[in-house]
Every structure is written in structure tokens, then in C-alpha cells.
Amino acid sequence: GTFKVTASTLDRSKGVPQTDQFPGLSFPKLQRGKLNNGIEVILAERHTIPVTQVELLFDAGYAADQGGKLGTASFSAALMNESTTALDSVEVAQRRQRLGAITAVGCDLDSCSASLDALNDQLQPSLQLFSDIVRNPAFKAADIERIRGQWLSGIAQEKTQPNSLALRALPPLLFGDKHPYGVPLTGSGTEAAIKSLNAQDLKNFHSQWLRPDNLRILVAGDTTLAQIIPQLDAVFGDWKAPTTALPKKNLANVAAQPKPRVYLINRPDAPQSVILAGLLAPSTKAPDNLAIGVANGDFGGTFTSRLNMNLRENKRWAYGAGTRMMDAQGQRPYLFSAPVQTDKTAESANEIFKEATAIIGDKPLTTDEIEKIKNQRIRALPGSFETTDAVLGAIEGIVQFDRPDDYVQTLKPRLEAIDQPAAQKAIKQIIKPEAMTWVIVGDLKKIEAPVRALKLGEVQVLDVDGKPVRR
């Protein structure tokens, strides 16, 4: 064949063409109603496909494990995915398949939730099955033993993975082992607790925490309030709360550590070390939460953040390094994380400490850094809520963290209003190098002496269960 060159009108000397027009954010207005028994329903209509998604949100989570057997919340949720008092696990699965419905039950730090995705023409029978799963879990002995075996294997695996091992060890060190958040952040609990769990423990958790007076129902999809309220009333409207008082989680603030601490966990012959360091950040409910997020994006929360550019791009000691915060109703764990090559463990920890010191000292956030993160987040907004799942997730945040119903619609102007002083103030209230709690997992034969030589803080060696090792 023949080919010809077509002239280009593009001036490549100007670089990549810049986009100057961006779509607007579209998010449905929230509507609220109540069932006959007082359960609140929050709806976001989205009439794109004939599917309705329902989420039951309980104020529980594995923070509710404190004072009991750690892992109970998540283990109970896992069993609720199995059988009901009327249907065994096979029958539940078969009925889901016939209806084309998807159900799931799970927990995070502050909440437990049950979700349903259903086709509109099968919504009522799907809701009936969903109600049976949530209200009438069987907690059968055979199911418990099967899930227990899988669960214990999962905990054992967590203890072989440096990152999850550190996530298990750090919370009790940050919050104290009596605080609701002083539990493994994996939510899996401890081996001793899981081995001792029985059906009565699970029934007690279900009746104490997963109850109608501790529940809000979130709905998103192809329905209206007039349609969904009667459908939900038919399966949840007669659900009565027990006469026992609703338990409360004591999410009291914890004081910052008076001095830095370093904990080492041995992983013989590990090809790399995992550095985790923790501080305490304000609750997700904090008025300056958006400013905290912008500041964190610059410091460690994005690929081009200071931490990642230092340890990955400049030093090339880590595949990735950064910071992250879990959403929480109380103080949040603020985590530094860096898997690094073994021979640069101490040097990497030192760079993290230097970056933390600099951002609140002689290298504060710049206006350019802040504008970069703000623009990224503002321009991502229109695409952030394209799925019904994403809409439901936004409603969950509104409910859990006491946000106004127009929270999403007002994100753009509130992000635009964040300036350098606001972002710098936000990061300074979190970053306290003198209060950092370090957990470093690696081959102690190679890393212990260099880490001790840094004098970051008092050094203690822990075993894989977070217990001090006598040496």
C-alpha cells in the first residue's frame, strides 16, 4: 500500500496541550424518611439502570470488640454471610443466585454494615432474603468451625507479612490496649480470642450491637422514597430493639506520647524492611478535615508527595513511601509507611524523621504544593461519584461523620478556600516528630544496630504478637 504524511497543526514546542474546561459535579439530592419502627432511611435517587442498592449501617465495628474477645465483630459478620435460622449456607447461596442479588456483611473500625444489590424486578424477594440474613443469623456450629479454621490461618498469615504484622502491633502502642482503637487494624482479632469464640458470643454481639435502634438504612439507585419506604417497612418495620441498653464505645482522646519510641520485630532473612510510624490525627469529623487531607496529600498521601519523592524517586531505597489516615469517629491513626531495602532501613527512617521535622519547621508547605493537590481533587470530583457504589459511600460518610446533606455538592468551594496558612496549621497539629511511635519489621541481625545508632527513641524488641522479647 501507499502511505502519506499528514501535516500537523500541533506546536509541540509548547508541550502537552492544557485542558481549560472541566465538567461539573453531579450528585443527587438526599431524601430522608422513617420506617414504622423509627429506623431512618436516607435515599439518593439514580435512575440510570434498574438496580437498587441498600446498606444497613450499624454503629459498631471492631472498636466494639474492646473489653471482650478481639475479632468478635468481624467474625460475627463473616458468619452472617453463611446461614440463617431458616436456610443453610447452600440454600442462601442458591436463593441469591436465583434472584441475581448480591449480599455482604462486614465491619470496619467504627461500623458494621450489611449490603444488598438487587434488580428492581426482584427487589422485594431480595429484601426478604436480605432481612433474613441480617435479622436471623444461625451461627451454626459447623459454620463456626469452618470459618474459625480459615480465620486462624488468616491471622497466622498476617504475622508472616511485615506490613500486616506492623498494623497488628501499632494500634495498642498508639492508643493503649484498653482503648477501643487499641486493637489490630486488620480487624481479625487475636488467635486466643478466635479460638475461644462460641455461638453464644456471636449471638450476644448481634443482639447488643446489630439492632434497629443502632441502625440507619442507606439507599441509592433506581427508586423513590415513596416506593422504597413500604418495601423496607415490609421486612424491617416490625424489628423491635431489645430491652437492654445500647452499648457505648468510649472514644476518648489520647494524649500524644511524651517521647518517641521504637519497636523492632524480627523477620529473619527478610528481603526488605517495613517501616511504620504512627501519630494521632483529629477525627474525620474535625472542621478542618479537608485542609488536613490537602496537607497530607502534599506530605505523604500522593505519588508526588515529599516522602515518596525522597525515598523512591531521589534515594531509590523504597518502591513507595507515604502516609495514610483511616477514617474514624475518634482520633485517627496517622501512619507513615515505607517498605525499604534492608541495607537502607536506618537511613530511610532517618529521612522520614527529617521530612517530618522539616514540614513543621524550615520547609513548610508552599502555595504551589497546596494548589496542586487542590486542583487534583477538584478536577477529580465529577468522576468520583459516577457509580452507585460511590454515591452510597458518600452517604455513608455523611451519616457516620455528621456531615450536612449537601456535603458533596459544596466540596469544590470548600477545597478552593483552603490556603497555605490553613494547610500548614492542619499539618502542624498532626506531625510531632518527638511523639512518633515507630514499628520496624525486618532482619534484626542487619538492621537493629544501625536503627539503635540513630537514637530516634528508646528501642524495644517485640515478638509477632506485640509482646516484649527478653534479651
C-alpha positions as CSV (number, residue, x, y, z in Angstrom):
1,G,0.0,0.0,0.0
2,T,0.9,3.6,-0.2
3,F,1.4,5.9,2.8
4,K,1.4,9.7,3.1
5,V,2.3,12.2,5.8
6,T,-0.5,14.4,7.0
7,A,0.6,17.8,8.1
8,S,0.2,18.6,11.8
9,T,-1.0,21.9,13.2
10,L,0.2,21.0,16.7
11,D,3.0,23.1,18.1
12,R,5.0,20.5,20.1
13,S,7.3,23.1,21.5
14,K,4.5,24.2,23.8
15,G,4.3,20.8,25.4
16,V,1.2,18.8,26.2
17,P,-2.0,20.8,25.4
18,Q,-3.6,22.0,28.6
19,T,-7.3,21.4,29.4
20,D,-9.1,24.5,30.3
21,Q,-12.7,23.2,30.5
22,F,-13.8,20.7,33.1
23,P,-17.3,19.1,33.6
24,G,-19.3,20.0,36.7
25,L,-20.1,17.7,39.6
26,S,-23.5,16.0,39.6
27,F,-24.7,14.4,42.8
28,P,-28.3,13.5,43.7
29,K,-30.1,15.4,46.5
30,L,-30.5,13.3,49.6
31,Q,-34.0,12.5,50.8
32,R,-34.9,11.2,54.3
33,G,-37.7,9.1,55.7
34,K,-38.5,6.7,58.5
35,L,-39.9,3.2,58.9
36,N,-42.8,2.4,61.2
37,N,-40.3,1.5,64.0
38,G,-38.4,4.7,63.6
39,I,-35.4,3.4,61.6
40,E,-34.1,6.4,59.5
41,V,-33.8,5.9,55.7
42,I,-31.5,8.1,53.5
43,L,-32.0,7.9,49.8
44,A,-30.1,9.1,46.7
45,E,-32.1,8.6,43.5
46,R,-30.1,7.5,40.5
47,H,-32.3,6.3,37.6
48,T,-29.6,5.0,35.2
49,I,-30.1,1.3,35.4
50,P,-32.9,-0.8,37.1
51,V,-30.9,-1.6,40.2
52,T,-31.3,-0.6,43.8
53,Q,-28.5,-0.8,46.4
54,V,-29.3,-0.9,50.1
55,E,-26.9,-0.6,53.0
56,L,-27.7,-1.2,56.7
57,L,-25.2,0.8,58.7
58,F,-24.7,-0.1,62.4
59,D,-22.6,2.0,64.8
60,A,-20.4,-0.9,65.9
61,G,-17.2,-2.0,64.2
62,Y,-14.2,-3.8,65.6
63,A,-13.8,-0.9,68.0
64,A,-16.8,-2.6,69.8
65,D,-14.6,-5.6,70.5
66,Q,-12.7,-3.8,73.3
67,G,-13.4,-5.3,76.7
68,G,-14.4,-8.6,75.0
69,K,-12.9,-11.1,72.6
70,L,-11.0,-9.3,69.9
71,G,-12.2,-10.2,66.5
72,T,-15.8,-10.8,67.5
73,A,-17.3,-8.1,65.3
74,S,-15.7,-9.2,62.1
75,F,-16.1,-12.9,62.9
76,S,-19.8,-12.4,63.6
77,A,-20.2,-10.5,60.3
78,A,-18.4,-13.4,58.4
79,L,-20.9,-15.9,59.9
80,M,-23.8,-13.8,58.9
81,N,-22.8,-14.4,55.3
82,E,-23.4,-18.1,55.9
83,S,-26.7,-19.5,57.1
84,T,-30.0,-18.2,58.7
85,T,-32.3,-20.0,61.1
86,A,-34.5,-20.9,58.1
87,L,-31.9,-21.5,55.4
88,D,-28.5,-23.3,55.4
89,S,-25.5,-21.7,53.6
90,V,-26.1,-23.6,50.4
91,E,-29.8,-22.5,50.3
92,V,-28.8,-18.9,51.0
93,A,-26.3,-19.0,48.1
94,Q,-28.8,-20.7,45.8
95,R,-31.5,-18.2,46.6
96,R,-29.1,-15.3,46.0
97,Q,-28.2,-16.8,42.6
98,R,-31.8,-17.2,41.6
99,L,-32.6,-13.6,42.4
100,G,-29.5,-12.2,40.9
101,A,-28.8,-10.5,44.2
102,I,-25.5,-9.7,45.9
103,T,-25.4,-9.6,49.7
104,A,-22.5,-9.0,52.0
105,V,-21.9,-8.3,55.7
106,G,-18.6,-6.8,57.1
107,C,-17.1,-4.5,59.7
108,D,-14.5,-1.7,59.7
109,L,-13.1,0.2,62.7
110,D,-16.3,2.1,63.6
111,S,-19.2,0.3,61.9
112,C,-20.6,-2.9,60.7
113,S,-22.7,-2.9,57.6
114,A,-24.8,-5.2,55.5
115,S,-25.3,-4.5,51.8
116,L,-27.7,-5.6,49.1
117,D,-27.5,-5.1,45.3
118,A,-30.7,-6.1,43.7
119,L,-32.5,-5.9,40.3
120,N,-35.7,-3.8,40.6
121,D,-38.0,-6.6,39.4
122,Q,-36.6,-8.8,42.1
123,L,-36.2,-6.2,44.8
124,Q,-38.9,-7.4,47.2
125,P,-37.9,-11.1,47.4
126,S,-34.3,-9.9,47.6
127,L,-35.1,-7.7,50.5
128,Q,-36.9,-10.7,52.2
129,L,-33.7,-12.8,51.9
130,F,-31.6,-9.8,53.0
131,S,-33.7,-9.3,56.1
132,D,-33.4,-13.0,57.0
133,I,-29.6,-12.8,56.7
134,V,-29.4,-9.7,58.9
135,R,-32.1,-10.5,61.5
136,N,-31.9,-14.2,61.8
137,P,-28.3,-15.5,61.5
138,A,-28.0,-19.1,62.7
139,F,-24.4,-19.1,63.9
140,K,-24.3,-22.9,63.3
141,A,-21.5,-24.9,64.9
142,A,-20.4,-26.4,61.6
143,D,-20.2,-22.9,60.0
144,I,-18.3,-21.5,63.1
145,E,-15.7,-24.3,62.9
146,R,-15.2,-23.9,59.2
147,I,-14.8,-20.2,59.4
148,R,-12.6,-20.4,62.5
149,G,-10.1,-22.6,60.7
150,Q,-9.9,-20.1,57.8
151,W,-9.7,-17.2,60.3
152,L,-6.8,-18.6,62.3
153,S,-4.9,-19.3,59.0
154,G,-5.5,-15.7,58.1
155,I,-4.1,-14.4,61.4
156,A,-1.1,-16.6,61.0
157,Q,-0.6,-15.3,57.5
158,E,-0.9,-11.7,58.8
159,K,2.0,-12.5,61.2
160,T,4.2,-13.5,58.3
161,Q,3.5,-10.3,56.3
162,P,5.6,-7.4,57.6
163,N,3.0,-4.7,56.7
164,S,0.0,-6.5,58.4
165,L,2.3,-7.6,61.3
166,A,3.1,-3.9,61.9
167,L,-0.6,-3.0,61.6
168,R,-1.4,-5.5,64.3
169,A,1.3,-4.3,66.6
170,L,1.0,-0.5,66.3
171,P,-2.6,0.4,67.5
172,P,-2.2,-0.8,71.1
173,L,1.1,1.1,71.2
174,L,-0.6,4.3,69.9
175,F,-3.9,4.2,71.8
176,G,-3.2,1.8,74.7
177,D,-4.6,-1.7,74.9
178,K,-7.7,-0.6,76.8
179,H,-8.9,2.0,74.2
180,P,-11.5,0.8,71.5
181,Y,-9.0,1.6,68.8
182,G,-6.1,-0.2,70.5
183,V,-6.9,-3.4,68.5
184,P,-5.3,-4.9,65.4
185,L,-6.2,-2.6,62.5
186,T,-6.8,-5.7,60.4
187,G,-9.9,-6.4,62.4
188,S,-9.1,-10.1,62.7
189,G,-8.5,-10.1,66.4
190,T,-6.2,-12.5,68.2
191,E,-5.7,-16.2,67.9
192,A,-6.6,-16.8,71.6
193,A,-9.9,-14.9,71.2
194,I,-10.9,-16.5,68.0
195,K,-10.2,-20.0,69.4
196,S,-12.5,-19.2,72.4
197,L,-15.4,-17.8,70.4
198,N,-18.7,-19.7,70.5
199,A,-22.2,-19.3,69.2
200,Q,-23.4,-17.5,72.3
201,D,-20.6,-14.9,71.9
202,L,-21.7,-14.2,68.4
203,K,-25.4,-14.1,69.3
204,N,-24.6,-11.7,72.1
205,F,-22.7,-9.4,69.8
206,H,-25.5,-9.5,67.3
207,S,-28.2,-8.7,69.8
208,Q,-26.2,-6.0,71.6
209,W,-24.9,-4.1,68.5
210,L,-26.7,-5.1,65.3
211,R,-30.2,-3.9,66.3
212,P,-32.8,-1.5,64.9
213,D,-32.1,1.4,67.4
214,N,-28.4,1.4,66.3
215,L,-29.1,1.3,62.6
216,R,-29.6,3.7,59.6
217,I,-30.6,2.4,56.2
218,L,-28.9,4.0,53.1
219,V,-30.4,3.5,49.7
220,A,-29.1,4.5,46.2
221,G,-30.4,3.6,42.8
222,D,-33.5,3.4,40.7
223,T,-36.2,4.0,43.2
224,T,-38.1,6.8,45.0
225,L,-38.8,7.4,48.7
226,A,-42.5,6.6,48.1
227,Q,-41.5,3.3,46.6
228,I,-38.7,2.1,48.9
229,I,-40.2,3.0,52.3
230,P,-43.1,0.5,52.0
231,Q,-40.7,-2.2,50.7
232,L,-38.3,-1.7,53.6
233,D,-41.2,-1.5,56.1
234,A,-42.4,-4.9,54.9
235,V,-39.1,-6.6,56.0
236,F,-37.6,-4.3,58.7
237,G,-40.6,-2.2,60.0
238,D,-41.5,-4.8,62.7
239,W,-38.0,-5.2,64.0
240,K,-38.0,-4.4,67.7
241,A,-35.0,-3.3,69.7
242,P,-34.1,-5.5,72.8
243,T,-34.8,-4.1,76.2
244,T,-31.1,-4.0,77.1
245,A,-29.4,-0.6,76.9
246,L,-27.4,0.1,73.7
247,P,-23.7,-0.2,74.5
248,K,-21.4,2.8,74.0
249,K,-17.8,3.0,72.8
250,N,-15.6,5.3,74.8
251,L,-13.6,7.1,72.1
252,A,-11.9,9.5,74.5
253,N,-8.9,11.4,73.1
254,V,-5.5,10.0,73.9
255,A,-2.6,12.3,74.8
256,A,0.4,12.4,72.5
257,Q,3.4,10.3,73.6
258,P,5.8,12.4,75.7
259,K,8.8,11.0,73.8
260,P,9.5,8.9,70.7
261,R,9.6,5.1,70.9
262,V,11.0,2.5,68.5
263,Y,9.8,-1.1,68.4
264,L,11.6,-3.7,66.3
265,I,10.0,-7.0,65.2
266,N,12.3,-9.7,63.8
267,R,11.8,-11.2,60.4
268,P,14.9,-13.3,59.8
269,D,16.2,-13.2,56.2
270,A,13.5,-10.7,55.1
271,P,14.5,-9.2,51.7
272,Q,13.3,-5.8,52.8
273,S,12.2,-4.0,56.0
274,V,8.8,-2.3,56.6
275,I,8.9,0.9,58.4
276,L,5.7,2.0,60.0
277,A,5.4,5.0,62.3
278,G,2.3,6.3,64.0
279,L,0.9,9.6,65.3
280,L,-2.6,10.7,66.3
281,A,-4.7,12.9,64.0
282,P,-8.0,14.6,64.7
283,S,-11.3,12.7,64.0
284,T,-12.7,12.7,60.5
285,K,-15.4,14.9,62.0
286,A,-12.9,17.7,62.6
287,P,-13.9,21.0,60.9
288,D,-10.6,21.3,59.2
289,N,-10.7,17.7,57.8
290,L,-10.4,18.9,54.2
291,A,-7.4,21.0,55.0
292,I,-5.8,18.0,56.7
293,G,-6.4,15.9,53.6
294,V,-4.8,18.5,51.3
295,A,-1.8,19.0,53.6
296,N,-1.4,15.2,53.9
297,G,-1.6,14.8,50.1
298,D,1.5,17.1,49.8
299,F,3.4,15.5,52.6
300,G,2.8,11.8,52.0
301,G,-0.6,11.0,50.6
302,T,0.2,11.1,46.8
303,F,2.8,9.7,44.5
304,T,4.4,13.2,44.1
305,S,4.4,13.8,47.8
306,R,7.6,14.8,49.7
307,L,8.1,11.4,51.3
308,N,7.7,9.4,48.1
309,M,9.8,11.7,46.0
310,N,12.5,11.5,48.6
311,L,12.7,7.7,49.3
312,R,11.5,6.4,45.9
313,E,12.4,8.9,43.2
314,N,15.5,10.5,44.7
315,K,17.1,7.9,47.0
316,R,15.6,4.8,45.3
317,W,15.5,3.0,48.6
318,A,11.8,2.2,48.5
319,Y,9.2,1.1,45.9
320,G,6.8,3.5,47.6
321,A,6.7,5.6,50.8
322,G,3.9,7.7,52.2
323,T,1.3,8.4,54.8
324,R,-2.3,7.5,55.3
325,M,-5.2,8.1,57.6
326,M,-8.1,5.8,58.4
327,D,-11.4,7.5,58.7
328,A,-12.6,7.3,62.3
329,Q,-15.2,8.9,64.6
330,G,-12.5,9.4,67.3
331,Q,-8.8,10.3,66.9
332,R,-7.4,8.7,63.7
333,P,-4.2,6.8,63.5
334,Y,-1.8,8.7,61.2
335,L,0.5,6.2,59.6
336,F,3.9,6.6,57.9
337,S,4.7,3.6,55.8
338,A,7.7,2.6,53.8
339,P,8.9,-0.8,52.6
340,V,12.6,-0.3,52.1
341,Q,15.7,-2.3,51.1
342,T,17.2,-3.9,54.2
343,D,20.6,-2.1,54.0
344,K,18.9,1.3,53.9
345,T,16.5,0.7,56.8
346,A,18.1,3.1,59.3
347,E,18.8,5.7,56.6
348,S,15.2,5.6,55.4
349,A,13.9,6.0,59.0
350,N,16.2,9.0,59.4
351,E,14.9,10.6,56.1
352,I,11.3,10.1,57.3
353,F,12.2,11.8,60.6
354,K,13.9,14.7,58.7
355,E,10.9,15.2,56.4
356,A,8.6,15.3,59.4
357,T,10.8,17.8,61.2
358,A,11.2,19.9,58.1
359,I,7.5,20.3,57.2
360,I,6.7,21.9,60.5
361,G,9.9,23.8,60.6
362,D,12.2,25.3,58.0
363,K,10.4,23.7,54.9
364,P,6.7,24.5,55.4
365,L,4.2,23.7,52.7
366,T,4.3,26.0,49.7
367,T,1.4,27.6,47.9
368,D,2.3,25.7,44.7
369,E,2.2,22.4,46.6
370,I,-1.2,23.2,48.0
371,E,-2.7,24.4,44.7
372,K,-1.5,21.2,43.0
373,I,-3.4,18.9,45.5
374,K,-6.5,21.2,45.5
375,N,-6.6,21.1,41.7
376,Q,-6.2,17.4,41.6
377,R,-9.1,16.8,44.0
378,I,-11.4,19.4,42.5
379,R,-10.9,18.1,39.0
380,A,-11.4,14.5,40.1
381,L,-14.8,15.4,41.7
382,P,-17.0,14.9,38.6
383,G,-15.7,11.4,38.1
384,S,-15.7,10.4,41.7
385,F,-19.4,9.7,42.0
386,E,-20.2,8.0,38.7
387,T,-21.1,4.7,40.2
388,T,-24.0,3.9,42.6
389,D,-21.4,2.3,44.9
390,A,-19.6,5.7,45.1
391,V,-22.8,7.5,45.9
392,L,-23.6,5.1,48.6
393,G,-20.1,5.5,50.0
394,A,-20.6,9.3,50.1
395,I,-23.9,8.9,52.0
396,E,-22.1,6.6,54.5
397,G,-19.5,9.3,55.2
398,I,-22.3,11.9,55.6
399,V,-24.1,9.7,58.1
400,Q,-21.0,8.5,60.1
401,F,-19.3,11.8,60.4
402,D,-22.3,14.1,61.0
403,R,-21.9,15.9,57.7
404,P,-24.6,18.1,56.1
405,D,-26.6,16.6,53.3
406,D,-25.0,18.9,50.8
407,Y,-21.5,17.9,51.8
408,V,-20.6,16.6,48.4
409,Q,-22.2,19.5,46.4
410,T,-20.1,22.0,48.5
411,L,-16.8,20.2,48.3
412,K,-15.5,22.3,45.4
413,P,-15.8,25.8,47.0
414,R,-14.6,24.5,50.3
415,L,-11.5,23.0,48.7
416,E,-10.9,26.2,46.8
417,A,-11.0,28.2,50.1
418,I,-8.0,26.2,51.6
419,D,-4.9,28.4,51.6
420,Q,-1.3,28.0,52.7
421,P,-1.9,29.0,56.4
422,A,-4.9,26.7,56.7
423,A,-3.0,23.7,55.3
424,Q,0.1,24.4,57.3
425,K,-1.9,24.7,60.5
426,A,-3.6,21.4,59.7
427,I,-0.3,19.5,59.2
428,K,1.3,21.1,62.3
429,Q,-1.4,19.8,64.6
430,I,-0.5,16.2,63.5
431,I,3.2,16.0,62.8
432,K,5.0,15.7,66.1
433,P,8.4,14.0,65.5
434,E,9.0,13.9,69.2
435,A,5.9,11.8,69.8
436,M,6.3,9.3,66.9
437,T,5.8,5.6,67.7
438,W,7.9,3.5,65.3
439,V,7.4,-0.2,64.4
440,I,10.1,-1.5,62.1
441,V,9.9,-5.1,60.8
442,G,13.0,-6.7,59.3
443,D,16.0,-8.9,59.8
444,L,17.3,-7.7,63.2
445,K,20.8,-9.1,62.5
446,K,21.1,-6.5,59.8
447,I,19.0,-3.6,61.0
448,E,19.0,-3.5,64.8
449,A,22.4,-1.9,65.4
450,P,22.0,0.9,62.7
451,V,18.5,1.7,64.0
452,R,19.7,1.9,67.6
453,A,22.5,4.2,66.5
454,L,20.0,6.7,65.1
455,K,18.8,7.4,68.6
456,L,15.2,8.1,67.4
457,G,13.9,6.9,70.8
458,E,14.0,4.1,73.3
459,V,14.3,0.8,71.4
460,Q,12.4,-2.3,72.3
461,V,12.2,-5.7,70.5
462,L,8.7,-7.3,70.2
463,D,7.6,-10.7,69.1
464,V,5.0,-11.3,66.4
465,D,2.2,-10.9,69.0
466,G,3.5,-7.5,70.0
467,K,4.9,-8.8,73.3
468,P,8.3,-7.6,74.6
469,V,11.2,-10.0,74.0
470,R,13.6,-10.6,76.8
471,R,17.2,-10.4,75.6
